[in-house]
Amino acid sequence: SATNIGWGQIIRPPIDFLTYANQGAEATPPRPQIVTLTLAGTPVTGNVYRATLGGVPLDYTATGGDATMTLVAAGLAAVIDADANYIATSSGPVITITHASNNVPFTYSSTVVASTVTLAAATTQEAA
């Protein structure tokens, strides 16, 4: 069965407007880049699910216990979260990835190694 990994919508964290109230209309509050990765399809034991963030591949290999993409997403989110540059959480088959620093843009891509995959990209939140 086909497996799809796609990038999601812009997510904007809350902003403390009081901090920027006296800096004029041109002030842009610092913010991290945030992207979402959505997994769909049926997991295959042994397939490597990869998110490449900032040029660094972060891999999770599906095990026999990964019966749903929710479980694969949790596994991949844990791998991403272990990288000091990112904070990752999963909810169902969706992984939310936040750069650990403000104003640091990063590139991203995703794939499944040893499988046909369809990717759908969406705009990310730009770092200020």
N, CA, C and O atoms as a Tinker XYZ file with bonds, in Angstrom:
   512  protein
     1  N      0.839000   -1.177000    0.000000    73     2
     2  CA     0.000000    0.000000    0.000000    64     1     3
     3  C      0.885000    1.241000    0.000000    63     2     4     5
     4  O      2.001000    1.216000    0.519000    81     3
     5  N      0.393000    2.298000   -0.570000    73     3     6
     6  CA     1.182000    3.530000   -0.697000    64     5     7
     7  C      1.344000    4.209000    0.651000    63     6     8     9
     8  O      0.454000    4.163000    1.501000    81     7
     9  N      2.462000    4.821000    0.824000    73     7    10
    10  CA     2.742000    5.577000    2.033000    64     9    11
    11  C      2.988000    7.019000    1.638000    63    10    12    13
    12  O      3.758000    7.295000    0.717000    81    11
    13  N      2.343000    7.928000    2.325000    73    11    14
    14  CA     2.511000    9.346000    2.037000    64    13    15
    15  C      3.067000   10.048000    3.258000    63    14    16    17
    16  O      2.618000    9.811000    4.379000    81    15
    17  N      4.028000   10.896000    3.044000    73    15    18
    18  CA     4.506000   11.780000    4.097000    64    17    19
    19  C      4.388000   13.177000    3.536000    63    18    20    21
    20  O      4.946000   13.472000    2.479000    81    19
    21  N      3.676000   14.034000    4.222000    73    19    22
    22  CA     3.470000   15.377000    3.703000    64    21    23
    23  C      3.713000   16.423000    4.768000    63    22    24    25
    24  O      3.555000   16.166000    5.961000    81    23
    25  N      4.096000   17.600000    4.325000    73    23    26
    26  CA     4.328000   18.705000    5.239000    64    25    27
    27  C      3.050000   19.488000    5.365000    63    26    28    29
    28  O      2.267000   19.567000    4.418000    81    27
    29  N      2.825000   20.078000    6.543000    73    27    30
    30  CA     1.546000   20.699000    6.847000    64    29    31
    31  C      1.544000   22.212000    6.844000    63    30    32    33
    32  O      2.352000   22.859000    6.178000    81    31
    33  N      0.630000   22.744000    7.593000    73    31    34
    34  CA     0.345000   24.157000    7.617000    64    33    35
    35  C      1.303000   24.932000    8.518000    63    34    36    37
    36  O      2.034000   24.358000    9.326000    81    35
    37  N      1.274000   26.247000    8.353000    73    35    38
    38  CA     2.028000   27.133000    9.230000    64    37    39
    39  C      1.404000   27.087000   10.612000    63    38    40    41
    40  O      0.181000   27.106000   10.753000    81    39
    41  N      2.239000   27.029000   11.615000    73    39    42
    42  CA     1.768000   27.103000   12.994000    64    41    43
    43  C      2.463000   28.295000   13.627000    63    42    44    45
    44  O      3.691000   28.383000   13.604000    81    43
    45  N      1.707000   29.193000   14.180000    73    43    46
    46  CA     2.293000   30.379000   14.781000    64    45    47
    47  C      2.163000   30.297000   16.302000    63    46    48    49
    48  O      1.055000   30.189000   16.826000    81    47
    49  N      3.294000   30.349000   17.008000    73    47    50
    50  CA     3.241000   30.318000   18.464000    64    49    51
    51  C      2.709000   31.640000   19.004000    63    50    52    53
    52  O      2.756000   32.656000   18.311000    81    51
    53  N      2.202000   31.634000   20.245000    73    51    54
    54  CA     1.743000   32.901000   20.835000    64    53    55
    55  C      2.909000   33.894000   20.918000    63    54    56    57
    56  O      4.057000   33.498000   21.122000    81    55
    57  N      2.607000   35.162000   20.759000    73    55    58
    58  CA     3.631000   36.204000   20.786000    64    57    59
    59  C      3.327000   37.152000   21.936000    63    58    60    61
    60  O      2.178000   37.546000   22.137000    81    59
    61  N      4.339000   37.511000   22.677000    73    59    62
    62  CA     4.190000   38.489000   23.742000    64    61    63
    63  C      4.250000   39.871000   23.118000    63    62    64    65
    64  O      5.331000   40.424000   22.914000    81    63
    65  N      3.066000   40.435000   22.810000    73    63    66
    66  CA     3.031000   41.716000   22.117000    64    65    67
    67  C      3.502000   42.867000   22.991000    63    66    68    69
    68  O      3.939000   43.894000   22.472000    81    67
    69  N      3.423000   42.718000   24.293000    73    67    70
    70  CA     3.883000   43.796000   25.164000    64    69    71
    71  C      5.373000   44.043000   24.976000    63    70    72    73
    72  O      5.829000   45.181000   25.081000    81    71
    73  N      6.124000   43.005000   24.705000    73    71    74
    74  CA     7.561000   43.138000   24.498000    64    73    75
    75  C      7.859000   44.025000   23.300000    63    74    76    77
    76  O      8.870000   44.728000   23.295000    81    75
    77  N      7.013000   44.009000   22.297000    73    75    78
    78  CA     7.264000   44.699000   21.041000    64    77    79
    79  C      6.420000   45.955000   20.859000    63    78    80    81
    80  O      6.520000   46.617000   19.826000    81    79
    81  N      5.594000   46.293000   21.840000    73    79    82
    82  CA     4.668000   47.413000   21.712000    64    81    83
    83  C      5.388000   48.744000   21.491000    63    82    84    85
    84  O      4.872000   49.611000   20.786000    81    83
    85  N      6.549000   48.914000   22.072000    73    83    86
    86  CA     7.254000   50.187000   21.976000    64    85    87
    87  C      8.322000   50.194000   20.879000    63    86    88    89
    88  O      9.138000   51.115000   20.837000    81    87
    89  N      8.343000   49.210000   20.005000    73    87    90
    90  CA     9.373000   49.136000   18.977000    64    89    91
    91  C      8.877000   49.592000   17.608000    63    90    92    93
    92  O      9.618000   49.509000   16.629000    81    91
    93  N      7.661000   50.062000   17.524000    73    91    94
    94  CA     7.150000   50.586000   16.261000    64    93    95
    95  C      6.558000   49.510000   15.376000    63    94    96    97
    96  O      6.646000   48.318000   15.672000    81    95
    97  N      5.958000   49.949000   14.291000    73    95    98
    98  CA     5.241000   49.053000   13.390000    64    97    99
    99  C      6.156000   48.083000   12.668000    63    98   100   101
   100  O      5.707000   47.017000   12.246000    81    99
   101  N      7.443000   48.428000   12.514000    73    99   102
   102  CA     8.366000   47.580000   11.766000    64   101   103
   103  C      8.951000   46.445000   12.595000    63   102   104   105
   104  O      9.592000   45.551000   12.042000    81   103
   105  N      8.746000   46.460000   13.905000    73   103   106
   106  CA     9.338000   45.432000   14.764000    64   105   107
   107  C      8.715000   44.076000   14.473000    63   106   108   109
   108  O      7.493000   43.950000   14.397000    81   107
   109  N      9.554000   43.067000   14.311000    73   107   110
   110  CA     9.094000   41.702000   14.121000    64   109   111
   111  C      9.573000   40.888000   15.314000    63   110   112   113
   112  O     10.774000   40.804000   15.569000    81   111
   113  N      8.655000   40.298000   16.033000    73   111   114
   114  CA     9.082000   39.520000   17.202000    64   113   115
   115  C      9.892000   38.300000   16.777000    63   114   116   117
   116  O      9.625000   37.706000   15.732000    81   115
   117  N     10.881000   37.928000   17.588000    73   115   118
   118  CA    11.623000   36.716000   17.263000    64   117   119
   119  C     10.690000   35.512000   17.336000    63   118   120   121
   120  O      9.803000   35.449000   18.188000    81   119
   121  N     10.898000   34.569000   16.441000    73   119   122
   122  CA    10.057000   33.371000   16.458000    64   121   123
   123  C     10.804000   32.221000   15.807000    63   122   124   125
   124  O     11.648000   32.430000   14.936000    81   123
   125  N     10.491000   31.020000   16.229000    73   123   126
   126  CA    11.115000   29.850000   15.610000    64   125   127
   127  C     10.338000   29.419000   14.369000    63   126   128   129
   128  O      9.156000   29.731000   14.221000    81   127
   129  N     11.010000   28.708000   13.493000    73   127   130
   130  CA    10.313000   28.086000   12.369000    64   129   131
   131  C      9.643000   26.825000   12.892000    63   130   132   133
   132  O     10.226000   26.080000   13.680000    81   131
   133  N      8.423000   26.596000   12.450000    73   131   134
   134  CA     7.661000   25.420000   12.854000    64   133   135
   135  C      7.086000   24.770000   11.603000    63   134   136   137
   136  O      6.520000   25.457000   10.753000    81   135
   137  N      7.226000   23.452000   11.483000    73   135   138
   138  CA     6.638000   22.715000   10.368000    64   137   139
   139  C      5.904000   21.493000   10.923000    63   138   140   141
   140  O      6.190000   21.020000   12.024000    81   139
   141  N      4.963000   21.003000   10.140000    73   139   142
   142  CA     4.303000   19.754000   10.502000    64   141   143
   143  C      4.568000   18.723000    9.419000    63   142   144   145
   144  O      4.681000   19.050000    8.238000    81   143
   145  N      4.662000   17.502000    9.836000    73   143   146
   146  CA     4.886000   16.365000    8.949000    64   145   147
   147  C      3.753000   15.381000    9.209000    63   146   148   149
   148  O      3.562000   14.942000   10.343000    81   147
   149  N      3.004000   15.032000    8.174000    73   147   150
   150  CA     1.869000   14.123000    8.325000    64   149   151
   151  C      2.164000   12.812000    7.607000    63   150   152   153
   152  O      2.491000   12.811000    6.420000    81   151
   153  N      2.050000   11.707000    8.318000    73   151   154
   154  CA     2.286000   10.386000    7.750000    64   153   155
   155  C      0.936000    9.733000    7.456000    63   154   156   157
   156  O      0.006000    9.839000    8.255000    81   155
   157  N      0.830000    9.060000    6.312000    73   155   158
   158  CA    -0.403000    8.377000    5.942000    64   157   159
   159  C     -0.056000    7.072000    5.251000    63   158   160   161
   160  O      1.012000    6.937000    4.653000    81   159
   161  N     -0.946000    6.136000    5.336000    73   159   162
   162  CA    -0.727000    4.848000    4.695000    64   161   163
   163  C     -0.533000    3.760000    5.726000    63   162   164   165
   164  O     -0.890000    3.927000    6.892000    81   163
   165  N      0.028000    2.656000    5.302000    73   163   166
   166  CA     0.249000    1.502000    6.172000    64   165   167
   167  C      1.744000    1.324000    6.395000    63   166   168   169
   168  O      2.501000    1.210000    5.431000    81   167
   169  N      2.185000    1.299000    7.666000    73   167   170
   170  CA     3.613000    1.116000    7.917000    64   169   171
   171  C      4.097000   -0.248000    7.442000    63   170   172   173
   172  O      3.345000   -1.223000    7.446000    81   171
   173  N      5.346000   -0.303000    7.038000    73   171   174
   174  CA     5.974000   -1.546000    6.614000    64   173   175
   175  C      7.183000   -1.785000    7.508000    63   174   176   177
   176  O      8.081000   -0.948000    7.594000    81   175
   177  N      7.193000   -2.938000    8.174000    73   175   178
   178  CA     8.317000   -3.283000    9.038000    64   177   179
   179  C      9.622000   -3.233000    8.251000    63   178   180   181
   180  O      9.721000   -3.794000    7.160000    81   179
   181  N     10.614000   -2.559000    8.811000    73   179   182
   182  CA    11.909000   -2.445000    8.170000    64   181   183
   183  C     12.091000   -1.210000    7.318000    63   182   184   185
   184  O     13.223000   -0.843000    7.002000    81   183
   185  N     10.989000   -0.549000    6.932000    73   183   186
   186  CA    11.130000    0.696000    6.176000    64   185   187
   187  C     11.707000    1.777000    7.079000    63   186   188   189
   188  O     11.406000    1.838000    8.271000    81   187
   189  N     12.529000    2.617000    6.497000    73   187   190
   190  CA    13.131000    3.724000    7.232000    64   189   191
   191  C     12.368000    4.992000    6.866000    63   190   192   193
   192  O     12.306000    5.378000    5.698000    81   191
   193  N     11.795000    5.626000    7.865000    73   191   194
   194  CA    11.056000    6.870000    7.686000    64   193   195
   195  C     12.008000    8.002000    8.047000    63   194   196   197
   196  O     12.492000    8.081000    9.176000    81   195
   197  N     12.275000    8.885000    7.076000    73   195   198
   198  CA    13.326000    9.892000    7.231000    64   197   199
   199  C     12.766000   11.303000    7.099000    63   198   200   201
   200  O     12.029000   11.614000    6.163000    81   199
   201  N     13.130000   12.145000    8.055000    73   199   202
   202  CA    12.924000   13.587000    7.949000    64   201   203
   203  C     14.316000   14.196000    7.851000    63   202   204   205
   204  O     15.165000   13.950000    8.708000    81   203
   205  N     14.553000   14.986000    6.815000    73   203   206
   206  CA    15.833000   15.665000    6.669000    64   205   207
   207  C     15.610000   17.121000    7.033000    63   206   208   209
   208  O     14.884000   17.843000    6.349000    81   207
   209  N     16.241000   17.541000    8.112000    73   207   210
   210  CA    16.061000   18.890000    8.640000    64   209   211
   211  C     17.402000   19.610000    8.628000    63   210   212   213
   212  O     18.378000   19.137000    9.208000    81   211
   213  N     17.439000   20.749000    7.967000    73   211   214
   214  CA    18.682000   21.488000    7.881000    64   213   215
   215  C     19.800000   20.677000    7.255000    63   214   216   217
   216  O     20.968000   20.859000    7.599000    81   215
   217  N     19.453000   19.781000    6.336000    73   215   218
   218  CA    20.438000   18.949000    5.656000    64   217   219
   219  C     20.862000   17.703000    6.409000    63   218   220   221
   220  O     21.680000   16.931000    5.908000    81   219
   221  N     20.318000   17.488000    7.614000    73   219   222
   222  CA    20.691000   16.336000    8.439000    64   221   223
   223  C     19.570000   15.293000    8.397000    63   222   224   225
   224  O     18.448000   15.586000    8.810000    81   223
   225  N     19.853000   14.077000    7.904000    73   223   226
   226  CA    18.816000   13.041000    7.889000    64   225   227
   227  C     18.597000   12.472000    9.292000    63   226   228   229
   228  O     19.550000   12.124000    9.990000    81   227
   229  N     17.338000   12.383000    9.689000    73   227   230
   230  CA    16.956000   11.804000   10.978000    64   229   231
   231  C     16.026000   10.637000   10.665000    63   230   232   233
   232  O     14.941000   10.834000   10.117000    81   231
   233  N     16.447000    9.426000   11.013000    73   231   234
   234  CA    15.767000    8.205000   10.581000    64   233   235
   235  C     15.117000    7.442000   11.721000    63   234   236   237
   236  O     15.641000    7.376000   12.833000    81   235
   237  N     13.956000    6.865000   11.413000    73   235   238
   238  CA    13.286000    5.920000   12.309000    64   237   239
   239  C     12.961000    4.681000   11.482000    63   238   240   241
   240  O     12.362000    4.788000   10.412000    81   239
   241  N     13.350000    3.512000   11.971000    73   239   242
   242  CA    13.053000    2.258000   11.282000    64   241   243
   243  C     11.832000    1.613000   11.919000    63   242   244   245
   244  O     11.809000    1.363000   13.124000    81   243
   245  N     10.810000    1.343000   11.095000    73   243   246
   246  CA     9.581000    0.732000   11.590000    64   245   247
   247  C      9.859000   -0.684000   12.077000    63   246   248   249
   248  O     10.607000   -1.439000   11.456000    81   247
   249  N      9.245000   -1.020000   13.193000    73   247   250
   250  CA     9.371000   -2.360000   13.757000    64   249   251
   251  C      8.059000   -3.110000   13.569000    63   250   252   253
   252  O      7.068000   -2.543000   13.108000    81   251
   253  N      8.063000   -4.373000   13.925000    73   251   254
   254  CA     6.849000   -5.182000   13.820000    64   253   255
   255  C      5.724000   -4.662000   14.698000    63   254   256   257
   256  O      4.553000   -4.945000   14.442000    81   255
   257  N      6.073000   -3.901000   15.735000    73   255   258
   258  CA     5.062000   -3.339000   16.627000    64   257   259
   259  C      4.425000   -2.069000   16.102000    63   258   260   261
   260  O      3.449000   -1.586000   16.677000    81   259
   261  N      4.955000   -1.520000   15.025000    73   259   262
   262  CA     4.412000   -0.280000   14.454000    64   261   263
   263  C      3.251000   -0.612000   13.523000    63   262   264   265
   264  O      3.414000   -0.671000   12.305000    81   263
   265  N      2.084000   -0.828000   14.112000    73   263   266
   266  CA     0.922000   -1.239000   13.334000    64   265   267
   267  C      0.199000   -0.073000   12.674000    63   266   268   269
   268  O     -0.601000   -0.276000   11.761000    81   267
   269  N      0.474000    1.146000   13.130000    73   267   270
   270  CA    -0.194000    2.330000   12.577000    64   269   271
   271  C      0.830000    3.442000   12.344000    63   270   272   273
   272  O      1.924000    3.421000   12.907000    81   271
   273  N      0.460000    4.406000   11.511000    73   271   274
   274  CA     1.333000    5.550000   11.297000    64   273   275
   275  C      1.429000    6.414000   12.553000    63   274   276   277
   276  O      2.394000    7.163000   12.706000    81   275
   277  N      0.455000    6.326000   13.449000    73   275   278
   278  CA     0.545000    7.028000   14.726000    64   277   279
   279  C      1.769000    6.550000   15.492000    63   278   280   281
   280  O      2.477000    7.356000   16.095000    81   279
   281  N      2.025000    5.242000   15.472000    73   279   282
   282  CA     3.197000    4.694000   16.170000    64   281   283
   283  C      4.499000    5.061000   15.465000    63   282   284   285
   284  O      5.503000    5.343000   16.119000    81   283
   285  N      4.484000    5.059000   14.138000    73   283   286
   286  CA     5.670000    5.477000   13.388000    64   285   287
   287  C      5.949000    6.958000   13.660000    63   286   288   289
   288  O      7.100000    7.349000   13.853000    81   287
   289  N      4.903000    7.775000   13.675000    73   287   290
   290  CA     5.069000    9.206000   13.947000    64   289   291
   291  C      5.672000    9.424000   15.332000    63   290   292   293
   292  O      6.544000   10.276000   15.501000    81   291
   293  N      5.217000    8.666000   16.314000    73   291   294
   294  CA     5.775000    8.791000   17.671000    64   293   295
   295  C      7.255000    8.416000   17.680000    63   294   296   297
   296  O      8.057000    9.071000   18.345000    81   295
   297  N      7.616000    7.370000   16.949000    73   295   298
   298  CA     9.013000    6.952000   16.880000    64   297   299
   299  C      9.890000    7.972000   16.183000    63   298   300   301
   300  O     10.985000    8.279000   16.655000    81   299
   301  N      9.415000    8.507000   15.050000    73   299   302
   302  CA    10.192000    9.497000   14.317000    64   301   303
   303  C     10.278000   10.798000   15.113000    63   302   304   305
   304  O     11.327000   11.442000   15.124000    81   303
   305  N      9.203000   11.189000   15.773000    73   303   306
   306  CA     9.228000   12.401000   16.596000    64   305   307
   307  C     10.273000   12.281000   17.706000    63   306   308   309
   308  O     10.961000   13.253000   18.015000    81   307
   309  N     10.396000   11.102000   18.303000    73   307   310
   310  CA    11.396000   10.891000   19.362000    64   309   311
   311  C     12.815000   11.048000   18.815000    63   310   312   313
   312  O     13.683000   11.614000   19.479000    81   311
   313  N     13.044000   10.544000   17.600000    73   311   314
   314  CA    14.368000   10.681000   16.976000    64   313   315
   315  C     14.669000   12.161000   16.712000    63   314   316   317
   316  O     15.769000   12.637000   16.995000    81   315
   317  N     13.692000   12.877000   16.175000    73   315   318
   318  CA    13.885000   14.301000   15.873000    64   317   319
   319  C     14.104000   15.088000   17.159000    63   318   320   321
   320  O     14.979000   15.951000   17.225000    81   319
   321  N     13.308000   14.786000   18.176000    73   319   322
   322  CA    13.390000   15.510000   19.447000    64   321   323
   323  C     14.738000   15.295000   20.140000    63   322   324   325
   324  O     15.174000   16.135000   20.927000    81   323
   325  N     15.383000   14.190000   19.853000    73   323   326
   326  CA    16.698000   13.915000   20.452000    64   325   327
   327  C     17.793000   14.814000   19.875000    63   326   328   329
   328  O     18.864000   14.939000   20.469000    81   327
   329  N     17.536000   15.438000   18.727000    73   327   330
   330  CA    18.481000   16.387000   18.139000    64   329   331
   331  C     18.306000   17.718000   18.870000    63   330   332   333
   332  O     17.190000   18.229000   18.965000    81   331
   333  N     19.380000   18.271000   19.378000    73   331   334
   334  CA    19.329000   19.495000   20.182000    64   333   335
   335  C     18.782000   20.703000   19.424000    63   334   336   337
   336  O     18.378000   21.684000   20.048000    81   335
   337  N     18.761000   20.648000   18.090000    73   335   338
   338  CA    18.283000   21.786000   17.298000    64   337   339
   339  C     16.769000   21.849000   17.151000    63   338   340   341
   340  O     16.232000   22.866000   16.710000    81   339
   341  N     16.070000   20.764000   17.518000    73   339   342
   342  CA    14.637000   20.696000   17.254000    64   341   343
   343  C     13.865000   20.194000   18.465000    63   342   344   345
   344  O     14.381000   19.458000   19.306000    81   343
   345  N     12.610000   20.623000   18.518000    73   343   346
   346  CA    11.655000   20.110000   19.501000    64   345   347
   347  C     10.554000   19.468000   18.676000    63   346   348   349
   348  O      9.949000   20.124000   17.828000    81   347
   349  N     10.292000   18.198000   18.917000    73   347   350
   350  CA     9.286000   17.492000   18.107000    64   349   351
   351  C      8.301000   16.763000   19.014000    63   350   352   353
   352  O      8.682000   16.161000   20.018000    81   351
   353  N      7.031000   16.830000   18.638000    73   351   354
   354  CA     5.970000   16.088000   19.318000    64   353   355
   355  C      5.088000   15.471000   18.244000    63   354   356   357
   356  O      5.071000   15.920000   17.098000    81   355
   357  N      4.365000   14.446000   18.630000    73   355   358
   358  CA     3.420000   13.856000   17.683000    64   357   359
   359  C      2.048000   13.783000   18.326000    63   358   360   361
   360  O      1.903000   13.632000   19.539000    81   359
   361  N      1.049000   13.895000   17.465000    73   359   362
   362  CA    -0.342000   13.721000   17.855000    64   361   363
   363  C     -0.992000   12.952000   16.716000    63   362   364   365
   364  O     -1.189000   13.485000   15.624000    81   363
   365  N     -1.322000   11.697000   16.982000    73   363   366
   366  CA    -1.781000   10.851000   15.889000    64   365   367
   367  C     -0.649000   10.704000   14.893000    63   366   368   369
   368  O      0.498000   10.522000   15.302000    81   367
   369  N     -0.930000   10.776000   13.591000    73   367   370
   370  CA     0.130000   10.625000   12.584000    64   369   371
   371  C      0.821000   11.940000   12.211000    63   370   372   373
   372  O      1.546000   11.994000   11.218000    81   371
   373  N      0.604000   12.997000   12.995000    73   371   374
   374  CA     1.160000   14.313000   12.691000    64   373   375
   375  C      2.290000   14.644000   13.663000    63   374   376   377
   376  O      2.128000   14.562000   14.880000    81   375
   377  N      3.444000   15.023000   13.095000    73   375   378
   378  CA     4.593000   15.443000   13.896000    64   377   379
   379  C      4.736000   16.951000   13.741000    63   378   380   381
   380  O      4.760000   17.467000   12.624000    81   379
   381  N      4.832000   17.655000   14.862000    73   379   382
   382  CA     5.091000   19.095000   14.854000    64   381   383
   383  C      6.547000   19.290000   15.238000    63   382   384   385
   384  O      6.997000   18.815000   16.281000    81   383
   385  N      7.282000   19.996000   14.378000    73   383   386
   386  CA     8.719000   20.197000   14.570000    64   385   387
   387  C      8.980000   21.698000   14.685000    63   386   388   389
   388  O      8.633000   22.475000   13.796000    81   387
   389  N      9.598000   22.087000   15.801000    73   387   390
   390  CA     9.924000   23.485000   16.071000    64   389   391
   391  C     11.426000   23.609000   16.209000    63   390   392   393
   392  O     12.053000   22.810000   16.905000    81   391
   393  N     12.016000   24.606000   15.553000    73   391   394
   394  CA    13.454000   24.834000   15.755000    64   393   395
   395  C     13.645000   25.311000   17.181000    63   394   396   397
   396  O     12.831000   26.084000   17.686000    81   395
   397  N     14.689000   24.871000   17.831000    73   395   398
   398  CA    14.934000   25.200000   19.235000    64   397   399
   399  C     15.357000   26.652000   19.431000    63   398   400   401
   400  O     15.355000   27.141000   20.561000    81   399
   401  N     15.719000   27.347000   18.361000    73   399   402
   402  CA    16.149000   28.746000   18.452000    64   401   403
   403  C     15.258000   29.630000   17.596000    63   402   404   405
   404  O     14.743000   29.201000   16.563000    81   403
   405  N     15.083000   30.867000   18.036000    73   403   406
   406  CA    14.347000   31.841000   17.246000    64   405   407
   407  C     15.186000   32.300000   16.067000    63   406   408   409
   408  O     16.416000   32.306000   16.121000    81   407
   409  N     14.502000   32.683000   15.008000    73   407   410
   410  CA    15.116000   33.320000   13.839000    64   409   411
   411  C     16.145000   32.454000   13.131000    63   410   412   413
   412  O     17.092000   32.975000   12.542000    81   411
   413  N     15.973000   31.139000   13.182000    73   411   414
   414  CA    16.870000   30.225000   12.482000    64   413   415
   415  C     16.037000   29.414000   11.486000    63   414   416   417
   416  O     15.392000   28.439000   11.872000    81   415
   417  N     16.046000   29.809000   10.207000    73   415   418
   418  CA    15.303000   29.032000    9.217000    64   417   419
   419  C     16.020000   27.715000    8.936000    63   418   420   421
   420  O     17.241000   27.623000    9.063000    81   419
   421  N     15.251000   26.698000    8.555000    73   419   422
   422  CA    15.857000   25.425000    8.177000    64   421   423
   423  C     15.107000   24.821000    7.008000    63   422   424   425
   424  O     13.906000   25.033000    6.840000    81   423
   425  N     15.834000   24.065000    6.203000    73   423   426
   426  CA    15.219000   23.354000    5.089000    64   425   427
   427  C     14.669000   22.037000    5.619000    63   426   428   429
   428  O     15.078000   21.561000    6.678000    81   427
   429  N     13.748000   21.460000    4.878000    73   427   430
   430  CA    13.170000   20.193000    5.300000    64   429   431
   431  C     12.727000   19.383000    4.092000    63   430   432   433
   432  O     12.356000   19.930000    3.053000    81   431
   433  N     12.776000   18.081000    4.253000    73   431   434
   434  CA    12.221000   17.154000    3.273000    64   433   435
   435  C     11.943000   15.860000    4.012000    63   434   436   437
   436  O     12.376000   15.674000    5.149000    81   435
   437  N     11.226000   14.979000    3.365000    73   435   438
   438  CA    10.915000   13.695000    3.990000    64   437   439
   439  C     10.828000   12.622000    2.931000    63   438   440   441
   440  O     10.540000   12.891000    1.765000    81   439
   441  N     11.081000   11.403000    3.359000    73   439   442
   442  CA    11.000000   10.275000    2.441000    64   441   443
   443  C     10.899000    8.990000    3.247000    63   442   444   445
   444  O     11.136000    8.965000    4.454000    81   443
   445  N     10.546000    7.942000    2.553000    73   443   446
   446  CA    10.599000    6.603000    3.116000    64   445   447
   447  C     11.639000    5.856000    2.298000    63   446   448   449
   448  O     11.513000    5.739000    1.079000    81   447
   449  N     12.660000    5.355000    2.966000    73   447   450
   450  CA    13.729000    4.640000    2.300000    64   449   451
   451  C     13.231000    3.229000    1.977000    63   450   452   453
   452  O     12.597000    2.597000    2.822000    81   451
   453  N     13.503000    2.729000    0.782000    73   451   454
   454  CA    13.109000    1.397000    0.327000    64   453   455
   455  C     11.609000    1.291000    0.092000    63   454   456   457
   456  O     11.026000    0.218000    0.247000    81   455
   457  N     10.985000    2.405000   -0.283000    73   455   458
   458  CA     9.558000    2.384000   -0.556000    64   457   459
   459  C      9.223000    3.536000   -1.489000    63   458   460   461
   460  O      9.942000    4.534000   -1.535000    81   459
   461  N      8.138000    3.400000   -2.228000    73   459   462
   462  CA     7.635000    4.511000   -3.025000    64   461   463
   463  C      6.888000    5.435000   -2.088000    63   462   464   465
   464  O      6.099000    4.984000   -1.258000    81   463
   465  N      7.132000    6.721000   -2.218000    73   463   466
   466  CA     6.508000    7.688000   -1.315000    64   465   467
   467  C      6.058000    8.897000   -2.117000    63   466   468   469
   468  O      6.681000    9.270000   -3.111000    81   467
   469  N      4.978000    9.497000   -1.675000    73   467   470
   470  CA     4.492000   10.733000   -2.255000    64   469   471
   471  C      4.683000   11.824000   -1.230000    63   470   472   473
   472  O      4.321000   11.650000   -0.066000    81   471
   473  N      5.247000   12.953000   -1.642000    73   471   474
   474  CA     5.469000   14.078000   -0.742000    64   473   475
   475  C      4.570000   15.230000   -1.125000    63   474   476   477
   476  O      4.350000   15.500000   -2.306000    81   475
   477  N      4.050000   15.907000   -0.115000    73   475   478
   478  CA     3.284000   17.121000   -0.343000    64   477   479
   479  C      3.879000   18.198000    0.546000    63   478   480   481
   480  O      3.856000   18.069000    1.770000    81   479
   481  N      4.413000   19.259000   -0.047000    73   479   482
   482  CA     5.051000   20.326000    0.716000    64   481   483
   483  C      4.092000   21.479000    0.904000    63   482   484   485
   484  O      3.238000   21.738000    0.056000    81   483
   485  N      4.238000   22.175000    2.029000    73   483   486
   486  CA     3.448000   23.368000    2.300000    64   485   487
   487  C      4.368000   24.436000    2.874000    63   486   488   489
   488  O      5.458000   24.133000    3.358000    81   487
   489  N      3.929000   25.672000    2.819000    73   487   490
   490  CA     4.709000   26.770000    3.336000    64   489   491
   491  C      4.933000   26.603000    4.830000    63   490   492   493
   492  O      4.033000   26.193000    5.563000    81   491
   493  N      6.140000   26.924000    5.272000    73   491   494
   494  CA     6.450000   26.880000    6.700000    64   493   495
   495  C      6.408000   28.285000    7.256000    63   494   496   497
   496  O      6.356000   29.262000    6.509000    81   495
   497  N      6.431000   28.380000    8.561000    73   495   498
   498  CA     6.572000   29.696000    9.189000    64   497   499
   499  C      7.997000   30.139000    8.980000    63   498   500   501
   500  O      8.934000   29.420000    9.327000    81   499
   501  N      8.167000   31.297000    8.426000    73   499   502
   502  CA     9.498000   31.838000    8.203000    64   501   503
   503  C     10.049000   32.347000    9.515000    63   502   504   505
   504  O      9.327000   32.964000   10.297000    81   503
   505  N     11.323000   32.094000    9.764000    73   503   506
   506  CA    11.969000   32.674000   10.940000    64   505   507
   507  C     12.075000   34.165000   10.726000    63   506   508   509
   508  O     12.316000   34.628000    9.611000    81   507
   509  N     11.893000   34.920000   11.802000    73   507   510
   510  CA    11.904000   36.386000   11.678000    64   509   511
   511  C     13.300000   36.885000   11.414000    63   510   512
   512  O     13.510000   38.091000   11.280000    81   511
